[in-house]
């Protein structure tokens, strides 16, 4: 089913009614880069979140999980340059102090403040800079663009979008910003994402909608196979459009728009992988079920050998087949077909003659498509990743030095 959706030009997380944001150069990273941001709703929101599956969790994740127990929030504070992870009791104390500073600035409840941090693990936050920085932030309707930049670490561009969709007789907007470039892998991917909407939405449906959207977007993205202690996705709904409350029986249009917002941001994360020169889209069809299709697609997208071959425009398609074989899914080699950029290389388990030069030229483009047809069921899924370049090694060999 299709719904009337419209991408809003220059849309961002503050495009929905009632949301403001701002950012400042606090000096956590350097004196001339935005690194501390604040997102604020003029009224309290229904709020939900999803977090890292890493057993090591940053102090902001621990505190935000607790604050979301009542499904309410009104503000998000984010910093880049320091993850505030593996920082012990001091890290928890610093996260609580950030909460109190935000409460003092905005006159809201402590439990309505969510926190996110991204950057180097094992280093305490420079709280003397954070204290000054929070007070310096000026909130505005246009501040979502600054917020998107303040979240960036090794990202090369900000990731933001807003989409309008009709819910019953009212037009509602969903906006979002995300960051992610390195240490990105399925299971919430390694990233931060803040989503907002001016729709009035039931809390249980909002949580379910976020889970569904993340399952087919952020959880299908991989850059390097590593999952961080900081992964967080927040979704805040302030209800200022005064629409008829959206729930399980009326949420199809909202779900579709949320899916599109998350998919756009997830693909932006994959496209901006550290050192990446190409976006990889991996489609697996004909698996016994969707779960196995996802498993195979994610394995292909995260394979270092496949990623290196794509970087070099090397049509070494056997690497893809080998990944499918070791992915743990049910398969039958004699039924499998394989396509690279729509060129068939394997049909019913047999190699197909192809123009190697033509395939190399097609693989030299900015987007590469891998399609695997297992032909044993109806399950299908798509994953996104990027190539593996020398620049990735360079970035990560000197990350803290």
Buried (B, 14 or more C-beta within 10 A) or exposed (E): EEBEBBEBEEBBBBBBBBBBBBBBBBBBBEEEBBBBBBBBBEEBBBBBBBBBEBEEBBBBBBBBBEBBEEBBBBBBBBBBBBBBBBBEEEBBBBBBBBBEBBBEBBEBBEBBBBBBBBBBBEBBBBBEBBEEBBEEBEBEEEBBBBBBBBBBBBBEEBBBBBBBBBBEEBBBBBBBBBBBBBBBBBBBBBBBBBBBBBBBBBBEBBBBBBEBBBBBBBBBBBBBBBBBBBBBBBBBBBBBBEBEBBBEEBBEBBBBBBBBBBBBBBBBBBBBBBBBBBBBBBBBBBBBBBEBBBBBBBBBBBBEBBBBBBBBBBBBBBBBBBBBBEBEBEBEEEEBBBBBBEBBBBEEBEEBEBEEEEBEEBBEEEEBBBBBBBBBBEBBBBBBBBBBBEEBEEBBEEEEE
